[in-house]
Structure formats: structure tokens, C-alpha cells
Amino acid sequence: MNVKGLIGLLLIVMLALVLGGCSHGSGVEFAAYGTRLDSDDLGDGYGGGAKVELNPVDMISIDARAGVIRFDDSGINMFPLEAAALLNFPLLFEHVVPYIGAGAGYYLFDGADLDDEVGFFPLAGLEIGFQSLSVMAEARWLFLETDADSAKEELRNLTEADLDGFGVNLGLLFRF
């Protein structure tokens, strides 16, 4: 792309941001996202999820999430069912909304004899966008350990599986 094209694209993005806005605090939001988790004992996991978020006021929101993460090295699937409380910091007429939060979840496993378990996570995120559509990005750290009663080769010498790890969610957020 040449310099004129890049400048034109930047001007279009700036105009859209000025005319749009994230409209945070608008009520109900839905997001679909891809996810990656680098867990200590299971390695890299990839998947996706969805969340529904309620924004009663600009600064505070709560959400409920569900998803699936597949750990290819071990053939294990994890199904997180989570809830989080978020503190939002709307900037630039609500076009950019960084946030921090914490949550808890119940994590179900398939493909090995891992016990379903409760875990916790802090997170930091960013929404950039328009009135009804935004891009979202989140970074988080999952604290999760579970009993490993499995005879699977990858977990053969473990009595507890440590799934602590860094995760990233990237997706689209829709407002109603």
C-alpha cells in the first residue's frame, strides 16, 4: 500500500471513530471470539467462545462466557463456563474502552479423566469501535488445577494437572 492509500485509510478510520463510538453502557452486548491458552501441563490450546455482557453504567459491567479450547498435543477438550466483573475506562468519546476485571469459572474436560474444576482469572482488555460493532482483545491469566486420574500418556505421571497459563481472546462485539 502506498503512502496516499495509508493516509486515506487512516482518515476513514478517524472519521468513523468520530461519527461512531463504542456506546459503552448501552445495555446488552454479545461477543464472539477466538481464544488461545498456553497451559503449563497441557501446552497450547486453541478454540473459541461467546460472551453476553451487561453494561448498566459506563464504568461497570458483568459478563457470562462459554467456550471450547482444544489441546492438540493431548487430545483434551476444555469447556469453560465463566463469569466476570469488569471496570471500564471509556476514552475518546467512548470509541476506545480499556478495561480490567476478574472472573471465575467452572471448567469441564473431555478426552481424559480430568476432574471438572473451578478456576479464577484476572484480565485486561480493550474495545475499539463503533456504535453497534467493536473489535475486542483480552489478555488473561488462568489459575486452574485439577486432579489427573488419567492413564493418557501425556498425563501418566501426574496426579494433578496444572492448567495455569496465559490466554488471549480476540473477537467482535455487537451491541443491542
N, C-alpha and C positions, 0 to 999 in steps of 0.2 A: 504494500500500500504506500502511495506517495504521501508527501507532507500535506498537500492540499486535501487529500482524502481523509487523512488522520484528523486534521483541523476541522473539517466538515463533520466528521463523526463525533468529535468532542463537542461541537456546538449543538448538534442534535441531542446528544445525551444531556447537556446542560439545560437546554430548553425543556426537554421532557421532565427533568427533575424540578424545574421551576414551576411548571404547569401542573405537575402531578402531586407527588407527596406520598409518603407511606401511609398517612392517615392512621397512625397508631392510636390505640384507644377507641377504635371504631366498633368494637364488639366481638365478633367471631372471625377467626382466621383458620384456614386449613393449609397445611404444607405437605408436600410430597418430597422426599429427599433420598439421595443415595448416601450410604454410610460406609465407613471403614473403621475397623478396630484392630489395633495391634496388641493382642493379649500376651501375657507372659508365657503361659504354658501351651496355648493353642495356636500361637502365631497370628498371621494376618487373616482377618475375616472381612468379607465384603457383603453388602446387602442393600436393603432399602427399608423405608418406613414412611409413616404418615403421622401427623400430629394435628390436633384440634386445639386452638389456643383461644382463651377468653381474655379480652382486654377491657376491664371495666373502667380503668383510668389510664392515662398515658404512662405513668411510671411503673405500674404493677400489672403483671399478667400471670396466668396459670395455664398449663397445658397438660394434655394426656397424649401419650405416644404409644405406637405399636409398630413392630417391625420384625425383620428376619435378618440374621447375619450367618453366613456360611463360612466355616473354617475349612478350606480345601485340603490342607495337609492332614487333617484328622477325620474329615468327612462329617464333622459335627455341625448341626444347625442350632443356633440360639434364637429364641423368640422373646425379645424384651417387651414387657408391658410396663410403661413408666409414667410418672407424673413429675412435673417440675414447677417451681415458682421462680419467676423472673423479675428482675429490676431493670427497667428500660430507661435509656437516656436519649430521648429524641433530639436530633440536631438538624440544622439547615431546613427549617420548616417541616420537620418530620420526614425528610427524604432519606436520611441516614439514621438508623436506630441501633446503636450498640447496646448490648445487654449482658448482664451476668445473672447467674442463678444457680440453683441446686435442686437435685431431684433424687427420687428413689424409684426402684423398680423391682418387679418380680421377673426372674429370668428362667424360662423353660428351655430344656435341652432335648434334642433328638439326635440319634445316631450314636449314642454312647450311654452308658449307665451313669450319667452325672445327675446328682440331685438338683432339682429346681431350687433356686435360692433367691434371697433378697440382696440387692446391691444398692450402692449410692454413687452419685456423681455430681461434681461441680462442673459448670460450663460457662463459656463466654461466647457470645455470638454477635452477628451483625446482619441487619437487613438494609438493603439499598433498593429503592424502587419508586413505584408509582402508587396512585390511589388504590387500585384493586389488585395489583400484582407486584411482587418484590422478589428479589433474589436473596436467599438466606445462606449463611455459612456459620457453622458452630464448631468449636473445639471443646473437648471434654476429657475428663479422666474418670474411668470407671473403676470403682472399688468393688471387687466381686471375687469371692472364693466359694468353692463348692466341693462336696465330697465326691471323690472319683472311685467308684466301685467297679470301674470298667476293666475288662481284660484286653481292651484295644491296645495295639502295640504302642501307639504314641503316648498312652497314659499308663502303661503297665506298671511302672514303679512309683506311681503317685497314689497317695491316699487322699490328698486334697489337690484340686486343680485351682491354680491361681490365674484368674482371668483379668486381673488388674491390667489397665492399659490405656493408652491414648487413643482417642477416637475423633473422627471428623464427620460432620454431616453437611452436605451441600444440596440445595434444592430450591424449589419455587414455592412462594407463599401467596395464597389467594385470600382476599378479604371479601366479606359479605356485608 
